[in-house]
C-alpha cells in the first residue's frame, strides 16, 4: 500500500473538498519494473523463435520453406514485431515508473500543504482571544489559498504525466 494520509489531516482534506488519491505508487513501481523485466524475456523469445526458424530453413527446402522464410523476414513478421516490442516494453515500464514518481511527489506535497494549513488554523485559533476573534477571519483565506495550491499541484501532476 502506498503513502497514506495521516489521520489528523483527513478531515482537513475533506473540509477543502478533495479526496486522497487512490493511486498506489508502490504498485505502479512494481508494474513498471515488470514491464522493464519483460523486455529481455521478449528478446530471448525472439532469439529462440529465430533459432527454430533458422533450423527449419536449414533442414527444409522447397516452396513452403522459401515462403515461410520470406514471411518471417517480411515487414509484418513476428520477428519484426518482437524486435519493435522490446524497446516498447522498456519505455512503457519507464513511463509507468515516472507516473509512480509523480503520484508520490503529489501525495507528499498534499501532506505538506495540509500540515501547513493545520498549523495556520491552530495559530489563528490560538490568537483568537488576543485579537478578539479577528484572527479567525484568516481561516477561510488560508483554506482558499491551500485549495488553490492543491489545484495547481494537481494540474502540474497531470501535466507531467500527459506531457512528459
N, C-alpha and C positions, 0 to 999 in steps of 0.2 A: 504494500500500500504506500502510495506517495506521501508527500508532505501534507499534513493535515493542519487545519486552522486551530490554534489553541482555543479552548472552550471559552475563555474570557472575551475573545474577540468575535465569537459567533453572533452575539446579539448586536454588536456594533455594525457588523457587515449587513445583517438583516435590516437594521434601522436605516441604512443607506439605500436599501432596495436591491442589493446584489446577492447572488448565490456564490458559494465557494465552487471553484472549478472542479468538475468531477474527473478531469483528465488525470490519469495516473502516470506521472513521468517515469517511474521505475519500470512499469510495463512497457512504456514506449521505448525506453532504452533497451530493454530486453528484446523487443520486436526488431528494433534497428540492428541489434547485434546478430539476431538470427538471419536477417537478410544479408548482412555482410558475410556471415559464415556460409551462406548458401552459394555465394559466387564461386568459391573454389570447388564446391561439390558439383556445381553445374559444369565447370571446366573439366573436372575429372570424368563426368558422364559423357561429355562431348568427345573427350580423348578416347574413352572406351568404345564409344559408338564408331568413331573414325577407324579405330583398330579393327573392329569387327567388319566394317565395310571394306577396309583395305584387304583383309583376309579373304573376303568373298571375291573381290576383284582379282586377287592373285590366283585363286583356285578355280575360277569360272571364266568361261569365255562365251561369246555369242551376243545376240541382240539384247537379250534380257539383262545380261551383266553390263553391257555398254549403256543401256537405257538407265539402269539403276545408278551407274557411275555419273552419268550426265545429270540425272535428277539430284543426286547427292551433292554435286558440286555447283548446282544452279543457284540463282539468286534467292529463291524461296525455299531453299533446302533446310532440313532440320539442323545441319551443321552450322549453317549461316545464322539461323535463329538462335541457336545456343551461343554462338560466338558474340552475337549482339546482346544477348541477355546477361552475359557475365558482368560487363561494366554497369548495365542497368540495375542489376541486383545490388551491387555495391553502392550505387548512387541512391537507390531507394532507401537502403539501410542508413546511409549517412544523413539523408533528408529526414528520416524519422527520428534519428538521434538529435538533430538540430531542433526539431519540433519539441522533443522532450526537454531540451535545454531551455527553450523559450517558455514552456509551461512552468518549469521550475523557477526561472527568473521572475515570471509574473506572480507566482504564488508568494515568493519571498518579498517582492515589492508590495503586494497587497497586505501582507502581515506587517511590514514596516509602516505603511501608511495608516493602518488601523491602530497600531500601537501609538503612533504619534497623535492620532485623533483621541484615543483614550486618555492620554496624558493631558491634552488640551482641554478636554471636557472636565477631567478631575481638577485641573488648575482653575478653571472657571468656577466650578462648584466651591472649591476651597476658598476662593477670594470673594465669594458672593456676599458674605457678611460685611467685609471691609468696604466693598464697592456698593453696598446697599442694593445688591441684586443686578447691578448694571453688567457685571462680568458674565452673567447668564445669557445676555443678549449675543455674546460671541459664539455660543454653541451652534446655532443654526448656520452661522458664517463658516465655522470650522467644518461642519458637516458638508456644506455646499462645496467648499474648496477640496475636501477629501474626495467627494463624489466626482468632481471634475478631474482630479488627478487619476482616480481609478479609471475613468473613461479614457483618458489619454494613455494610460498603461495598457489597457485592453486593446486600444487602437494600434499602439506600437507593436504589441504581440501579434495581432492579426496581420499587420503589415509585414512583420518579419517573416511570418510563416508563408504568406502568399507571394511576397515579392523578393524573398531571399534576403 
